[in-house]
Amino acid sequence: MNNQRTPPPRCAECDRIKAAYYRATREGDRSAATDWTVLMGRHQRTAHS
């Protein structure tokens, strides 16, 4: 018996926000990184709750 769960499909919007956050972080743009973090929280609450 296999108890492993199949992961849910990837969310394109989550991927887009993560990529923008990582880019801002790499470039040292802390303000943009903070904005992307806030946006991810809003997205998670509206799309995945």
MOCORPE-V288907 format. One record per backbone hydrogen bond with DSSP energy under -1.0 kcal/mol. NH is the residue of the N-H (numbers start at 1). CO is the residue of the C=O. E is the energy in kcal/mol with one decimal. If there is no record, write none. Layout:
<<NH,CO,E> <NH,CO,E>>
//
This chain:
<<15,11,-2.3> <16,12,-2.2> <17,13,-2.5> <18,14,-2.8> <19,15,-2.4> <20,16,-2.0> <21,17,-2.5> <22,18,-2.9> <23,19,-2.3> <24,20,-2.5> <25,21,-2.5> <26,22,-2.7> <27,23,-2.1> <28,25,-1.1> <29,24,-2.6> <30,28,-1.4> <33,29,-2.3> <34,30,-2.3> <35,31,-2.2> <36,32,-2.6> <37,33,-1.9> <38,34,-2.3> <39,35,-2.4> <40,36,-2.4> <41,37,-2.0> <42,38,-2.2> <43,39,-2.8> <44,40,-3.0> <45,41,-2.1> <46,42,-2.3> <47,43,-3.2> <48,44,-1.6>>
//
